[in-house]
Every structure is written in C-alpha cells, then in structure tokens.
Amino acid sequence: MRKKIFLSFLALSCALLVLLTGVLVFGAYRLEQRQLADSLATEADTLASALETTQDNAALLSALSLNRRVTLVDTEGNVVFDNYAGAASMENHGDRAEIRQALEEGSGQGKHLSNTLLQKNLYYAARLSDGTVLRLSCVETT
C-alpha cells in the first residue's frame, strides 16, 4: 500500500514538474518575443526621426551601418530601399499586413515568412510624414 501511494505521489510530482517547466518555457519565449518587438519599435522610431530631417531617405539609409534589415516602402507599396536585397527586384509590399497597418494607423507589426530571405521574421513598420513606410525586421527566435 505504501509503495502504491509513493508511486502515485511520484507520478503526480513528475507530471507537475513537466507542466511547470512547459509554462515557464512558454512564458520566457513570450517575454523574449515581446522584448524583441519593443526593441524593433524603438529602433524604428529613432530611425524614423532621423529620416524626417532629410530629403533623400534612401541615401541616408544607404550611408548608415544598420544591424537590422531595413526596408523603405513608398505609398504604393513599391520598395524604395532595402539593405539586404536590391529594391528594384523586390515585389510590391503593399499587401504586407504591417505595411497596410502602418499606412492606415501610423505603425504596424507582423510576423511572416520573408519571401526574400526565406525565413520567418518579426516586423515593425512606421509611416513617415511623407507617407512612405519605414520597416525594420529581424529573424524570429524559435
């Protein structure tokens, strides 16, 4: 009888340990994703402020040494600048959720597979005063 009670408590303890570990890992993942999104938003807002002071946004972006992928999209969705790929060869970005949201609301966020880099990215986009959209992205951690 004692052995049966001991094994029951052991099984319950193991199950609780597995459940608690899962909750903690999921919480840590969510926290990391939130911090990454906040970091993208802060960097985009800082870069957007710098772009508001110049006439040639693409030239300024080209001159900067940037750690994140940066894309500048015009009001029609055409890519004007991208520091990871040739803007002229890129497809229209007007259908991207974060771009649409930025055009409508001033800023937008999204997660999706990058057709250019073929990896899942986290995106933050901000509309500039001239109507163009500045988008920063990074690879989503898994």
Backbone bond lengths (Angstrom), bond angles and torsions (degrees), N, CA, C in turn:
res aa  C-N    CA-C-N  psi(-1)  N-CA   C-N-CA  omega(-1)  CA-C   N-CA-C  phi
1 M - - - 1.449 - - 1.529 112.04 -
2 R 1.357 114.72 -43.83 1.466 118.90 178.86 1.526 110.99 -62.03
3 K 1.307 114.72 -42.13 1.471 119.47 -179.45 1.531 110.42 -62.02
4 K 1.313 117.56 -39.48 1.467 122.09 179.59 1.535 110.72 -65.41
5 I 1.325 116.94 -42.63 1.473 121.54 178.15 1.532 109.66 -65.13
6 F 1.338 116.51 -43.83 1.462 120.90 178.83 1.523 110.85 -59.73
7 L 1.331 117.79 -46.76 1.466 121.68 -179.76 1.526 111.51 -64.76
8 S 1.321 116.92 -35.29 1.477 120.45 176.80 1.527 110.73 -65.09
9 F 1.338 116.51 -45.64 1.465 120.26 178.06 1.531 111.12 -65.15
10 L 1.300 116.96 -37.84 1.459 121.27 178.28 1.534 110.43 -63.90
11 A 1.322 116.54 -45.66 1.472 120.67 178.69 1.520 110.66 -63.29
12 L 1.328 117.17 -42.56 1.463 121.20 178.58 1.527 110.43 -63.89
13 S 1.314 117.80 -42.89 1.466 122.29 179.03 1.528 110.86 -62.09
14 C 1.315 116.55 -43.93 1.475 120.56 178.96 1.533 110.85 -63.52
15 A 1.317 116.34 -43.23 1.471 120.37 179.53 1.525 110.50 -62.68
16 L 1.333 116.59 -43.47 1.472 120.17 178.39 1.524 111.21 -64.75
17 L 1.326 116.48 -38.51 1.463 120.34 178.63 1.527 111.24 -63.42
18 V 1.319 116.46 -43.86 1.471 120.98 178.09 1.526 110.26 -63.35
19 L 1.326 117.05 -44.29 1.466 121.39 179.68 1.518 110.97 -62.96
20 L 1.319 117.70 -46.42 1.463 121.65 179.67 1.524 111.53 -62.60
21 T 1.324 116.84 -41.37 1.466 120.96 177.61 1.531 110.40 -61.05
22 G 1.318 116.98 -43.93 1.466 120.86 178.01 1.518 112.28 -60.89
23 V 1.315 116.83 -43.55 1.468 121.26 179.12 1.527 110.47 -63.19
24 L 1.325 117.03 -44.09 1.464 120.66 179.96 1.527 112.23 -65.34
25 V 1.318 117.48 -42.13 1.471 120.70 178.82 1.523 110.23 -64.31
26 F 1.325 117.07 -44.94 1.465 120.68 178.36 1.526 111.03 -62.35
27 G 1.327 117.53 -41.35 1.471 121.09 178.27 1.519 111.98 -63.92
28 A 1.330 116.89 -41.46 1.460 120.96 178.74 1.530 110.65 -64.95
29 Y 1.334 116.53 -40.42 1.462 120.85 177.89 1.526 110.77 -62.19
30 R 1.333 116.76 -46.50 1.468 120.68 179.46 1.525 111.25 -62.04
31 L 1.324 117.25 -41.15 1.462 121.45 178.67 1.525 110.62 -62.63
32 E 1.321 116.69 -43.97 1.464 120.83 179.01 1.533 110.99 -62.31
33 Q 1.324 117.39 -42.77 1.461 121.20 178.67 1.535 111.12 -63.25
34 R 1.321 116.68 -41.70 1.463 120.97 178.81 1.530 110.74 -63.99
35 Q 1.336 117.08 -43.37 1.460 120.92 178.95 1.523 111.33 -65.06
36 L 1.310 117.22 -38.49 1.458 121.49 177.28 1.525 110.83 -64.19
37 A 1.330 117.08 -43.49 1.465 121.59 178.01 1.528 110.65 -63.62
38 D 1.325 117.19 -42.05 1.468 120.77 178.27 1.525 110.99 -63.89
39 S 1.319 116.64 -39.47 1.462 121.34 178.56 1.523 110.89 -64.10
40 L 1.332 117.09 -43.69 1.471 120.46 177.18 1.526 110.77 -60.75
41 A 1.327 116.84 -43.49 1.467 120.99 -179.08 1.528 110.91 -63.19
42 T 1.312 117.34 -43.68 1.462 121.14 179.62 1.522 111.17 -63.36
43 E 1.336 116.33 -46.11 1.467 120.57 179.26 1.527 111.47 -63.37
44 A 1.336 116.55 -40.93 1.464 120.32 179.84 1.525 110.89 -65.41
45 D 1.316 117.43 -42.26 1.464 120.62 179.59 1.522 111.31 -64.68
46 T 1.319 117.01 -39.39 1.466 121.23 177.39 1.526 110.62 -64.79
47 L 1.322 116.55 -46.06 1.458 121.29 179.63 1.528 110.96 -66.28
48 A 1.324 117.05 -38.37 1.467 121.08 178.39 1.528 110.48 -62.27
49 S 1.325 117.20 -39.62 1.468 120.55 177.69 1.523 110.97 -61.61
50 A 1.321 116.52 -40.51 1.471 120.23 178.29 1.525 110.73 -66.64
51 L 1.326 117.06 -37.67 1.466 120.39 -178.72 1.525 112.18 -69.95
52 E 1.320 117.43 -25.35 1.466 120.92 179.87 1.531 111.92 -68.49
53 T 1.342 117.08 -14.67 1.463 120.82 -177.25 1.522 112.90 -97.40
54 T 1.323 118.21 2.10 1.465 120.76 -176.75 1.521 111.18 -124.87
55 Q 1.309 115.86 159.72 1.464 121.58 178.19 1.526 111.79 -91.64
56 D 1.322 116.87 -29.75 1.463 121.30 -176.83 1.527 109.87 -114.72
57 N 1.334 116.08 87.84 1.464 121.24 -176.59 1.519 112.94 -61.30
58 A 1.327 116.64 -42.09 1.466 120.23 -178.53 1.526 111.19 -62.80
59 A 1.331 116.96 -39.22 1.467 120.37 179.58 1.529 110.82 -66.14
60 L 1.324 116.60 -41.57 1.468 119.68 178.45 1.523 110.57 -64.65
61 L 1.328 117.29 -44.53 1.461 120.30 179.27 1.524 111.66 -62.64
62 S 1.321 116.85 -37.60 1.472 121.04 178.48 1.522 111.64 -64.26
63 A 1.337 116.56 -33.20 1.455 121.05 -176.77 1.531 112.68 -78.80
64 L 1.322 117.27 -19.12 1.459 120.86 -177.61 1.524 111.91 -84.65
65 S 1.311 115.33 149.19 1.462 121.18 172.87 1.530 106.23 -96.69
66 L 1.316 115.98 106.09 1.460 121.06 -172.32 1.530 111.28 -109.76
67 N 1.326 116.10 137.87 1.463 121.37 179.07 1.520 112.69 -84.71
68 R 1.308 117.04 -24.93 1.461 122.48 -178.15 1.519 109.44 -101.49
69 R 1.300 115.12 161.34 1.460 119.56 171.48 1.525 107.24 -74.28
70 V 1.323 116.02 130.29 1.463 121.88 -178.50 1.520 108.44 -124.78
71 T 1.329 115.52 130.16 1.452 122.42 179.08 1.522 108.20 -127.74
72 L 1.323 116.33 135.31 1.464 121.79 175.43 1.520 107.04 -114.72
73 V 1.337 115.59 124.93 1.462 121.82 -174.41 1.519 109.02 -120.79
74 D 1.353 117.18 133.92 1.463 119.39 178.79 1.527 111.07 -77.97
75 T 1.312 116.66 179.24 1.468 121.55 -174.75 1.526 112.83 -66.02
76 E 1.319 117.68 -18.05 1.464 122.18 178.89 1.530 112.39 -93.44
77 G 1.329 117.07 -4.03 1.458 120.60 -179.89 1.519 114.12 96.38
78 N 1.319 116.82 0.03 1.469 120.40 179.78 1.530 109.90 -77.17
79 V 1.319 116.11 137.20 1.459 120.77 179.33 1.526 108.50 -77.86
80 V 1.324 115.38 122.11 1.463 122.59 179.95 1.527 110.23 -94.06
81 F 1.337 115.79 -34.82 1.464 121.05 -178.36 1.521 108.80 -150.13
82 D 1.341 115.39 141.66 1.464 121.61 171.05 1.524 106.63 -150.81
83 N 1.315 117.06 126.98 1.465 119.06 -176.30 1.528 113.53 -84.29
84 Y 1.342 118.61 0.76 1.453 121.47 177.41 1.526 113.09 -111.82
85 A 1.326 117.04 -16.33 1.467 120.84 -176.83 1.526 109.34 -150.15
86 G 1.325 116.07 161.22 1.457 120.43 177.80 1.526 110.65 -69.56
87 A 1.302 116.70 120.65 1.466 121.47 -176.55 1.527 111.78 -59.94
88 A 1.323 117.78 -37.14 1.465 121.40 -176.59 1.528 112.39 -64.05
89 S 1.316 116.48 -29.72 1.460 119.89 -177.09 1.528 113.24 -90.55
90 M 1.313 116.89 -2.61 1.469 119.89 -175.76 1.520 111.01 -87.15
91 E 1.338 114.98 147.66 1.461 120.76 179.09 1.522 110.49 -73.06
92 N 1.305 116.02 165.26 1.456 122.68 178.82 1.528 109.49 -62.27
93 H 1.332 115.83 134.43 1.461 121.69 -178.33 1.528 112.53 -102.77
94 G 1.307 118.11 9.84 1.458 121.66 -178.09 1.512 114.25 -63.37
95 D 1.329 117.24 -19.94 1.464 120.14 -178.91 1.529 113.10 -92.89
96 R 1.326 118.03 -2.43 1.461 120.60 179.55 1.532 109.20 -71.34
97 A 1.311 116.48 135.85 1.468 122.06 -175.02 1.529 112.19 -57.55
98 E 1.333 116.60 -44.00 1.462 119.09 -177.45 1.528 112.05 -69.41
99 I 1.334 117.27 -31.81 1.466 121.23 177.50 1.530 109.71 -70.06
100 R 1.337 116.99 -47.25 1.473 120.79 178.24 1.528 111.01 -59.05
101 Q 1.328 115.79 -44.63 1.457 119.84 -179.67 1.529 111.11 -64.03
102 A 1.327 117.44 -40.58 1.468 120.68 178.60 1.532 111.11 -64.63
103 L 1.329 117.07 -40.90 1.464 119.87 178.63 1.526 111.47 -64.32
104 E 1.327 116.70 -36.71 1.465 120.83 -178.13 1.520 113.56 -83.18
105 E 1.351 116.56 -40.71 1.463 120.37 -170.73 1.520 114.85 -114.38
106 G 1.313 117.89 -9.09 1.462 120.53 -179.10 1.518 113.35 105.53
107 S 1.338 117.02 -29.24 1.465 120.57 175.76 1.522 108.49 -154.75
108 G 1.317 115.36 159.81 1.456 119.72 -179.82 1.511 111.38 -157.21
109 Q 1.323 115.00 157.28 1.453 121.39 179.27 1.519 109.61 -130.97
110 G 1.302 116.08 156.32 1.457 119.20 177.18 1.511 111.69 -167.96
111 K 1.335 114.56 165.92 1.462 123.10 175.07 1.509 106.44 -136.17
112 H 1.305 117.58 124.87 1.455 120.41 174.74 1.516 110.16 -165.72
113 L 1.308 115.42 170.45 1.455 122.07 179.39 1.523 109.30 -71.59
114 S 1.309 116.68 128.92 1.458 121.84 175.55 1.526 108.38 -77.98
115 N 1.323 116.34 121.00 1.464 120.20 177.40 1.521 111.53 -67.63
116 T 1.337 116.80 -25.42 1.458 121.66 -179.15 1.529 111.15 -80.73
117 L 1.332 116.69 -46.93 1.460 121.02 -175.06 1.527 113.57 -97.02
118 L 1.331 116.97 -10.51 1.461 123.42 179.93 1.529 112.48 55.53
119 Q 1.334 115.92 45.79 1.453 121.70 174.19 1.517 108.96 -149.83
120 K 1.320 116.55 155.13 1.458 120.65 -177.76 1.523 109.40 -75.23
121 N 1.314 115.69 125.27 1.456 121.97 -177.50 1.514 111.82 -119.76
122 L 1.318 114.68 156.78 1.447 123.73 172.59 1.528 105.69 -104.14
123 Y 1.338 117.26 133.39 1.463 121.58 -173.99 1.521 111.57 -124.21
124 Y 1.331 115.93 147.28 1.461 122.74 168.72 1.519 106.59 -135.52
125 A 1.329 116.09 129.56 1.464 121.06 -178.50 1.529 109.74 -124.65
126 A 1.333 116.03 142.79 1.464 121.74 178.67 1.523 109.18 -133.30
127 R 1.336 116.37 132.78 1.461 121.23 177.70 1.527 108.59 -80.50
128 L 1.325 115.41 132.37 1.459 121.62 176.63 1.525 109.21 -89.20
129 S 1.324 116.22 168.71 1.471 120.20 -176.37 1.525 112.86 -64.06
130 D 1.337 118.37 -24.45 1.470 120.56 179.09 1.530 112.26 -86.26
131 G 1.338 116.74 2.70 1.462 121.37 177.71 1.513 114.43 95.03
132 T 1.326 117.82 -13.23 1.459 119.75 177.12 1.526 109.45 -72.54
133 V 1.326 115.73 163.19 1.461 120.21 -178.71 1.520 109.13 -120.45
134 L 1.317 114.84 128.39 1.454 122.66 174.86 1.521 107.12 -97.44
135 R 1.326 116.74 126.84 1.466 120.56 -178.88 1.519 109.42 -125.82
136 L 1.317 116.23 129.82 1.459 123.16 173.80 1.517 108.05 -110.89
137 S 1.322 115.90 146.63 1.462 118.60 178.99 1.515 110.44 -147.91
138 C 1.315 113.47 160.46 1.460 120.94 174.61 1.521 107.73 -150.39
139 V 1.305 115.15 160.87 1.457 120.43 179.33 1.522 108.39 -67.01
140 E 1.335 115.38 132.48 1.460 120.02 177.99 1.510 109.01 -72.15
141 T 1.308 115.52 132.90 1.471 119.30 177.84 1.523 108.91 -77.41
142 T 1.304 115.57 146.22 1.465 119.26 -179.97 1.495 111.39 -120.43
